[in-house]
Amino acid sequence: MPECRYTLLKSGRAELEEKKSRFLAQSFFVRSEAEVAEILAAVRKEHYDARHVCSAYVLFGNPPLEKSSDDGEPAKTAGLPMLDLLRAASLCNTLVTVTRYFGGIKLGTGGLVRAYTAAAKGALEQAVIAELLPAVRLSLTVDYGLYGKVSRLAEDCAGTVLSLDFLAEVSLCLLLRAEDSARFLAALTELSGGSLTPDSTETLTCVERDGKLTPIQLSAC
């Protein structure tokens, strides 16, 4: 099963017409089957007069949770090709829906696969996709004499400052990519002679927005 490496930051839409049938595709970020059900219900309500609302989604997990629906189309002509797109792109926490308004001309199984695949691909291409990055959030308390050097070290290691408090000492919370955190901690040990260690560390998953790391919640729990 492909590894989940990417997810959506922004939804996408696309439309395709094939032999008078209209295919309206949408892509969404989702965190649970409950969210999937809610979105599908809304799409069906909006397009109550459509013949089919087909879908596919992948949710983060070990292994990932994958499901698809042909919604009345011939088996494996709609949902599965859309799911294959998500797998090939290593996407997770992603739902794709394609709503079909039947135009009166049958497309055949091959034509259906091509149409649903093209429509779903268009919705993914219009979305904003980001890589999932393993990261470490750590808290530090440093005296004012070392703060400047620690701050420059965090910047050199591409760290994002999440919080900063100037009290009796300086308390800061940093977010770093996993590989950068190891380099930061090694340099911190050298800088302080081993006397300065994090108050706490936490591993989590992030995406990059505008050049900065941002934690992302992949589960609704």
N, C-alpha and C positions, 0 to 999 in steps of 0.2 A: 504494500500500500504506500503511495507517495507521501513524502513528508510534507507537513503543512509549514510553508515558509512565508506566505504572504496573506494579506487580508485587505479589505476595503476600508478606505477612510471616507469615501464619498460615493453615493449611489450613481448608477448610470442608466440611461434609457436608449433604446434604439427601435427602429421600425423597419419592417421589410414587407414588401408585397411580392407574392409569387402566385401567378395564375389566378389573380383576383382575390386570393386569400391574404388577409392582413395578419402579420405577426408582430405583436407589440411586446418588446422585451424590457425587463427591468432587473437590476442587480442591487442587492441590499447587504449591509453588514448585519449579522444576527449573532446572538449569544446563546440561544436556547431553542428547543423545539416549540416552546410556548410562543416565543417571538415569531418563529416561522409560521405557526398556525394563525397568529394574529394578522400578519402581513398577507398571507394567502386569503384569509377571509375578507380583508379590505380590498384586495385586487379583484376577487370574485364579485364583491358588491359593486365596485366601480364598473366592472365589465359584465354585468349580469346577463347581457344579451349575447355574450360570446359563446362559441361552441366548446372551446377547451381552454383551460388554464393549467398548463404543464409547468413542472418545477423540478429543481434539483438543488440540494444543499449539502454542505460539509461543515460540521462543527468540530472545533478543536477537542482533542482527546488522545488517549493512547490505548487503542488506535482511534483515529478520527471517526466520528459518526457520519455516515453517508446515506442519503436517501434520495429517491427520485420518483416522479409520478408522470405517467403518460396521459392521465385524465381522459381516458376514452379513446385516445389515438391508438393505432396498432402497437402492440408491445415492442418496446425498445426503439421506437422511432422518434421519441421526443425527450423524455426525462433522462434516459441513459446517455444519449449523445451530449446533453447539457452537463450531466455529471462528469462525463469524460473530459469536458473542457476545464472544469474546476480541478480535476485531478492533474491534468497536464500542466496547468498553471501553478500547481502547488498551493492553491488557495484554501483557506479555512475560514470559518465563521462567515460564510458567504452563501447567499440564497440567490438563485436566478429563476425568474418566472417568465414564461412566454405565453401570451394570450393570443389565441387564434380566432379570427373572424372568418368563417368558411365562405369562400367565394363561389362555390358551386362546381368547381372543377377538382377532381381528385388528383393528388400529387403522386400517389404511389409511395411505397415504403422508402425508396431511395430519395425521392423528392422531399418527403417529410423530414428525413434525417438531415438533409442538406439545409432545408429552410430553418428548422429549429436550431441547428448548430450555428448558422450564420447570424440569426437574430440574437441568440444568447451571446455570441462572440462580440457583437456590436455593443450590447449593454455592458459587457466587461471592459471593452475598449474605451467607453465613455466614462467609466468609473475612475476614481483615484485609488491606486493600489500602492500599498506600502509593505516593505519587508518587516517581518517579525524578528526582533533583535533580543537575544538574551542579555540581560543587564543586571547590575547590582546597585542597590540603593544603600548608602552607608551614611551614618551620622558620626560627626567628629566634634570634639571639644578641644580647642587649642588656645594657648595664651596669645596675647596680642603681638608678642615678639616673633612668633612663628607664623602668624596668620597670613602675612603677605607672601611668604614662600610657599605655604600650603595652597593658597589661592592660585598662584602662578602654576604650581604643579598640577592642580586640577584642570586648569585651562590647557596646559600642555598635553594632558591625557584626554582631551575632548569631553571633560565632565560638564554636566549641566547642574547648576546650583538650584536646588528646589526651595531651600529656605536658609535664612541667615539672620542670626540674632547676636547683637553686641551687648553682652551683659558683663559680669565679672570676668568672664572669658568669652571667646567667640564660639558660638555653636552653629554648625552648618550641616546641611544635608545635601549630599551629592548623588547624582545619578550618572553611572558610567556603563559603557558597553562591557560585557563580561571580560573580553580580552584586555581592555584598557584598565579595568579595575585591578587586575593582577599587577600590571606595570605601575599603577599609581601606588598600590600598597607597598610594593618593593621599594619604590623611591621614597615613600613616606618613612619607612623603617630606616633607610639610609640617612635621610634628612634629620630625623630626631634621635638617631642612635638607638632605635628600638623602643624609645619611651612613649611614643605616640601611636596608639592603636584605635580603631573605630569603636565607638560606644555600642553600635549595632550594625548589622549587615542583613540585607534581604535580597534574595534573587527574585527577579520578575521579568516580564516580557514587555518590550517597548516598541514604539515605532518612531521614526524621525519625522518631525514637522518643522519646517522652516529652519533646518539646520540644528534643531535641538531635540533631545530625546524626550519622549512623552510616554508614561506608562499606559498600557492598554489592558482593559479587562476583557478576557476571552470567555469567561463563564458568567452566567447570570447569578450564580451562588456567591 
